[in-house]
Amino acid sequence: MKNLIRKILKEETKDFEWADSINPLSDFNDYFYGIGDYEYRRRGSPGLYIKRDSSWWYNWIEDVTMAHPALMEDVADLEEMVGDLVNPRRGKIKEYTNLAKEVYEFTRPLSVLGGQSTIQSATSEIMSAYKFFGEYCEKNNLTIFEVLDIFTTWLDKMDKEGKPLHKDE
């Protein structure tokens, strides 16, 4: 069976040679600036109206990437605290009072996060990724992480070529 699969793959790989001519960075460039096939969404293109340098975008990519596990961790911590709080066992009232305070503190907005809770902050980062690149994900059947990888590669290319991300108009 393995040999048959290998034979089929060897024979049919030539059928996919056209894929070598596809440049995902070129397509991403068009999306970023709202040109070519993406001209219809020019108004929402991150490259036209958000004038930021590549270091800002690299930091944003890292923030979005880290927001996913941070959100999972925060939700798990909150679930554990709330589970203990809403299913009290016989114990000291002071312990449950302190636990209620912990849940309150965990969910309250923080000034260092722009008036958001940690869960809201992480969710906000994730929402921004989908706002900027969700359509690209959907059109190309990619996850947001795959698009962020393409974006990182594209930023690296722009930096290497010395091309500014934004032109003053």
C-alpha positions in Angstrom: 0.0 0.0 0.0 2.8 2.4 0.9 4.5 1.8 -2.5 1.3 2.4 -4.3 0.8 5.8 -2.5 4.4 6.8 -3.3 3.9 5.9 -6.9 0.7 7.9 -7.2 2.4 10.9 -5.5 5.4 10.8 -7.8 3.3 10.6 -10.9 0.9 13.4 -9.9 3.4 15.9 -8.4 4.0 17.3 -11.9 0.3 18.2 -12.0 0.9 20.7 -9.3 4.0 22.5 -10.8 1.7 25.5 -11.4 1.7 26.1 -7.7 5.4 27.2 -7.9 4.4 30.3 -9.7 2.1 31.5 -6.9 3.6 34.2 -4.8 1.6 34.5 -1.5 3.6 37.6 -0.6 2.4 39.4 -3.7 -1.2 38.6 -2.9 -0.7 39.7 0.7 0.9 43.0 -0.5 -2.3 43.6 -2.6 -4.5 42.9 0.4 -2.4 45.1 2.7 -2.7 48.1 0.4 -6.2 47.3 -1.1 -5.0 47.0 -4.7 -5.5 44.4 -7.4 -8.1 41.9 -6.5 -8.6 43.7 -3.2 -9.3 47.2 -4.5 -13.0 46.8 -3.5 -11.9 46.8 0.1 -9.4 49.7 -0.2 -11.1 51.7 2.6 -10.5 48.9 5.1 -6.9 48.1 4.1 -4.5 48.3 7.0 -1.7 49.6 4.8 -3.4 52.7 3.6 -4.9 54.3 6.7 -2.8 52.9 9.6 0.6 54.5 9.1 2.8 52.5 11.4 6.4 51.2 10.9 7.3 47.5 10.8 8.4 47.4 14.4 4.9 48.5 15.5 3.5 45.7 13.3 6.0 43.1 14.7 5.0 44.0 18.2 1.3 43.8 17.3 1.8 40.4 15.8 3.5 39.2 19.0 0.7 40.7 21.1 -2.0 39.0 19.0 -0.1 35.7 19.1 0.3 35.8 22.8 -3.3 36.9 23.4 -4.6 33.5 22.5 -2.8 31.4 25.2 -3.2 34.3 27.7 -6.9 34.2 27.1 -7.1 30.5 27.6 -5.1 30.7 30.8 -7.2 33.5 32.2 -10.4 31.8 31.4 -9.2 28.6 33.0 -8.1 30.5 36.1 -11.4 32.3 36.3 -13.3 29.1 35.8 -11.5 27.5 38.7 -12.0 30.5 41.0 -15.7 30.9 40.1 -16.3 27.1 40.5 -15.0 27.3 44.0 -17.0 30.4 44.7 -20.4 29.2 43.5 -20.1 25.7 44.9 -19.0 26.5 48.5 -18.2 23.8 50.9 -18.3 24.2 54.6 -15.4 26.3 55.4 -14.4 29.6 56.7 -16.5 32.6 55.5 -13.3 34.7 55.3 -11.8 32.3 52.7 -14.9 32.7 50.5 -15.0 36.5 51.0 -11.3 36.6 49.9 -12.1 34.4 46.9 -15.0 36.7 45.9 -12.6 39.7 46.1 -10.1 37.8 43.9 -12.8 37.1 41.3 -13.9 40.7 41.5 -10.3 42.0 41.0 -9.7 39.5 38.2 -12.7 40.7 36.2 -12.4 44.5 36.9 -11.1 46.9 34.4 -7.4 48.0 34.8 -6.1 51.4 33.9 -2.9 49.8 32.5 -5.0 47.9 30.0 -6.9 50.9 28.9 -9.8 50.3 31.2 -10.2 46.6 30.2 -10.0 43.4 32.2 -7.3 41.0 31.2 -9.8 38.9 29.3 -11.2 41.9 27.5 -7.7 43.0 26.6 -6.7 39.6 25.1 -10.0 39.4 23.2 -9.5 42.9 21.9 -6.2 41.9 20.4 -7.7 38.9 18.8 -10.6 40.9 17.4 -8.1 43.4 15.8 -6.4 40.6 14.0 -9.7 39.4 12.5 -10.7 43.0 11.7 -7.5 43.6 9.7 -6.9 40.1 8.2 -10.1 38.0 8.7 -11.2 38.4 5.1 -7.7 37.3 3.9 -8.0 34.2 6.2 -11.4 33.3 4.8 -10.5 33.9 1.1 -7.4 31.8 1.3 -8.7 29.2 3.7 -6.0 30.1 6.3 -6.1 30.4 10.1 -5.2 33.8 11.6 -1.9 32.3 12.8 -1.0 31.3 9.2 -1.8 34.8 8.0 0.3 36.3 10.8 3.2 34.1 9.6 2.7 35.4 6.0 2.5 38.9 7.3 5.7 38.5 9.3 7.5 37.1 6.2 6.1 40.0 4.1 7.3 42.5 6.7 10.8 40.8 6.7 10.9 41.2 2.9 9.8 44.8 3.0 12.5 45.5 5.6 15.2 43.6 3.7 14.4 45.5 0.5 14.3 48.8 2.4 10.8 49.6 1.3 8.7 51.8 3.6 5.3 50.4 4.5 3.6 53.8 4.0 4.1 56.6 1.6 3.3 60.2 2.6 0.7 61.5 0.3 
